[in-house]
Amino acid sequence: MRDLIIHCLTILTQSFWHSSLGIDQFVDAMQETLQMVFFSLIFGGIWGLIQGITLLVTRPEGILPNRAIYHLLNPIVNALRSLPFIILLIALIPFTQWLVGSSIGTWAAIVPLTIYVGPYMGRLIETSLLEVNEGIIESAQAMGASPAQIIFKFIVPEARSSLILNMTTATISLIGATAMAGAVGAGGIGDLAISYGYQRFDNSAIILTVIVLIILVQIVQTLGNWLAKLR
């Protein structure tokens, strides 16, 4: 499959491709980018879901109000969201090196990407769940539903479309962050854009990177919009 993709790209670009960057290098970089997005989205999504639900249920007017937990978690989420990704990436280098044994490479980038996108997704999830009409929650409580049933059988299904759209937004933000991670040797197409496009003044590499990122974002947004409309 990989050889077929390389062959197709070579045919499509041979008439205008004037770059020292090989097509096989670009395909490898794309695989690294998709790997970073996939695993960061999974790990960050799990962490974000836990944060979003916890913030929802422990807020003063929530179904399980707990001021201590809410006022501890809320500022942590705000603090992590306030840091630009490039600063967070550099600040976490010692932790990343301790956790995965290296501060460069695809797997090393997944650590700060997860920590970056987790609070972002957590806040988006909380926002989506807060949009659910309070009457639905009151009806569930009147029927004797447990807190877990209220969350997963009433609130989450009701907020489904909003959750999908917000997760789409988070995924697009994550794609941009993976490109930025290339500044510290994380691999992916961001690394190629810097090492070839910026450092070697290779305009063809920059143009191809921009085109691929635009296409990737359009695919993610279109898929998110389609899933949000499904019933």
CORTAKA-V604459 format. One record per residue. N is the residue number from 0. RES is the residue in one letter. SS is DSSP state (H for helix, E for strand, C for the rest). PSI is psi in whole degrees, 0 to 359 (NA if undefined). OMEGA is omega in degrees with one decimal (* if undefined). Layout:
BEGIN
n	res	ss	psi	omega
N	RES	SS	PSI	OMEGA
N	RES	SS	PSI	OMEGA
END
This chain:
BEGIN
n	res	ss	psi	omega
0	M	C	317	-179.4
1	R	H	317	179.3
2	D	H	323	178.8
3	L	H	318	178.7
4	I	H	315	179.1
5	I	H	317	-179.9
6	H	H	316	-179.7
7	C	H	317	179.2
8	L	H	323	179.0
9	T	H	318	179.5
10	I	H	318	-177.0
11	L	H	331	-172.3
12	T	H	355	-172.4
13	Q	C	335	-177.9
14	S	C	339	-177.2
15	F	C	3	-176.1
16	W	C	115	-178.8
17	H	C	59	-175.4
18	S	C	150	174.3
19	S	C	351	178.2
20	L	C	124	179.1
21	G	C	150	179.3
22	I	H	322	179.5
23	D	H	326	175.3
24	Q	H	320	-179.4
25	F	H	321	178.2
26	V	H	318	176.6
27	D	H	318	179.7
28	A	H	322	177.5
29	M	H	319	178.3
30	Q	H	320	178.3
31	E	H	319	178.3
32	T	H	313	179.4
33	L	H	325	177.3
34	Q	H	316	178.5
35	M	H	316	-179.6
36	V	H	315	-175.8
37	F	H	306	-175.5
38	F	H	323	177.4
39	S	H	324	179.3
40	L	H	320	178.9
41	I	H	306	-177.9
42	F	H	316	179.3
43	G	H	325	178.9
44	G	H	319	177.6
45	I	H	313	178.9
46	W	H	318	179.8
47	G	H	321	178.8
48	L	H	317	178.1
49	I	H	316	179.8
50	Q	H	313	-177.1
51	G	H	315	-179.9
52	I	H	320	179.1
53	T	H	317	178.3
54	L	H	324	-179.6
55	L	H	311	-171.7
56	V	H	336	-176.4
57	T	H	355	177.8
58	R	C	158	-174.6
59	P	C	324	179.9
60	E	C	17	-178.9
61	G	C	179	-176.9
62	I	C	341	174.8
63	L	C	67	-174.2
64	P	C	133	178.1
65	N	C	100	-174.6
66	R	H	322	-177.3
67	A	H	310	-178.9
68	I	H	315	-177.5
69	Y	H	313	-177.0
70	H	H	350	172.0
71	L	H	314	-175.9
72	L	H	321	-175.2
73	N	H	310	178.9
74	P	H	331	177.0
75	I	H	315	177.5
76	V	H	316	179.5
77	N	H	319	-178.2
78	A	H	316	-179.2
79	L	H	326	179.1
80	R	H	339	-177.1
81	S	H	346	-177.0
82	L	C	127	171.7
83	P	C	145	-173.3
84	F	H	320	-176.9
85	I	H	325	178.0
86	I	H	317	177.7
87	L	H	319	-180.0
88	L	H	314	-179.4
89	I	H	319	-178.3
90	A	H	331	-176.7
91	L	C	4	-178.4
92	I	H	313	178.3
93	P	H	318	179.5
94	F	H	318	179.2
95	T	H	317	180.0
96	Q	H	323	177.9
97	W	H	323	-174.0
98	L	H	314	-175.1
99	V	H	358	176.7
100	G	C	4	179.8
101	S	C	154	177.7
102	S	C	2	177.8
103	I	C	159	-179.9
104	G	C	171	-175.0
105	T	H	312	-177.4
106	W	H	327	176.9
107	A	H	326	-179.8
108	A	H	333	-178.0
109	I	H	329	-179.3
110	V	H	302	178.2
111	P	H	329	177.7
112	L	H	320	177.6
113	T	H	315	-179.9
114	I	H	330	178.6
115	Y	H	312	-172.5
116	V	H	336	-178.4
117	G	H	303	178.3
118	P	H	326	178.2
119	Y	H	313	178.1
120	M	H	324	178.3
121	G	H	316	179.3
122	R	H	322	177.7
123	L	H	320	177.8
124	I	H	316	177.9
125	E	H	316	-180.0
126	T	H	316	179.4
127	S	H	317	-178.1
128	L	H	329	178.9
129	L	H	343	179.5
130	E	C	347	-179.5
131	V	C	134	-178.9
132	N	C	133	-179.5
133	E	H	335	178.5
134	G	H	326	178.4
135	I	H	318	179.4
136	I	H	318	179.4
137	E	H	321	178.2
138	S	H	319	178.9
139	A	H	319	178.1
140	Q	H	322	178.9
141	A	H	332	178.3
142	M	C	359	177.5
143	G	C	21	-179.9
144	A	C	143	177.1
145	S	C	163	178.0
146	P	H	319	179.4
147	A	H	320	178.5
148	Q	H	321	178.5
149	I	H	318	-177.1
150	I	H	307	-169.4
151	F	H	343	179.6
152	K	H	347	-179.5
153	F	H	303	-173.2
154	I	H	307	-176.9
155	V	H	312	177.4
156	P	H	323	-179.1
157	E	H	329	-177.8
158	A	C	12	-171.9
159	R	H	308	-176.8
160	S	H	316	179.1
161	S	H	321	178.6
162	L	H	317	-179.3
163	I	H	315	-179.8
164	L	H	320	178.8
165	N	H	324	176.5
166	M	H	328	174.6
167	T	H	316	177.0
168	T	H	317	179.2
169	A	H	322	179.3
170	T	H	318	178.6
171	I	H	319	176.2
172	S	H	323	179.5
173	L	H	322	177.4
174	I	H	317	176.9
175	G	H	323	-180.0
176	A	H	324	178.4
177	T	H	323	176.9
178	A	H	321	179.0
179	M	H	329	-179.2
180	A	H	341	177.5
181	G	H	342	-180.0
182	A	H	339	-179.3
183	V	H	28	173.9
184	G	C	34	-179.4
185	A	C	350	-176.2
186	G	C	189	-179.9
187	G	H	181	-176.1
188	I	H	338	174.9
189	G	H	321	177.8
190	D	H	320	177.8
191	L	H	320	179.8
192	A	H	323	-179.3
193	I	H	310	-174.0
194	S	H	328	179.5
195	Y	H	308	-175.2
196	G	H	315	-175.9
197	Y	H	308	-173.9
198	Q	C	332	-179.5
199	R	C	6	178.3
200	F	C	43	-178.0
201	D	C	96	-175.9
202	N	H	328	180.0
203	S	H	320	179.0
204	A	H	319	178.9
205	I	H	314	-178.0
206	I	H	315	-179.9
207	L	H	319	178.0
208	T	H	314	179.7
209	V	H	315	-179.2
210	I	H	315	-178.6
211	V	H	318	179.1
212	L	H	319	178.0
213	I	H	314	179.3
214	I	H	316	-178.9
215	L	H	316	179.1
216	V	H	319	179.0
217	Q	H	320	178.2
218	I	H	314	-179.2
219	V	H	316	-178.9
220	Q	H	318	178.7
221	T	H	316	178.7
222	L	H	318	178.3
223	G	H	316	178.3
224	N	H	321	-179.6
225	W	H	316	-179.9
226	L	H	324	-179.3
227	A	H	333	-178.5
228	K	H	344	-179.6
229	L	C	147	178.1
230	R	C	NA	*
END
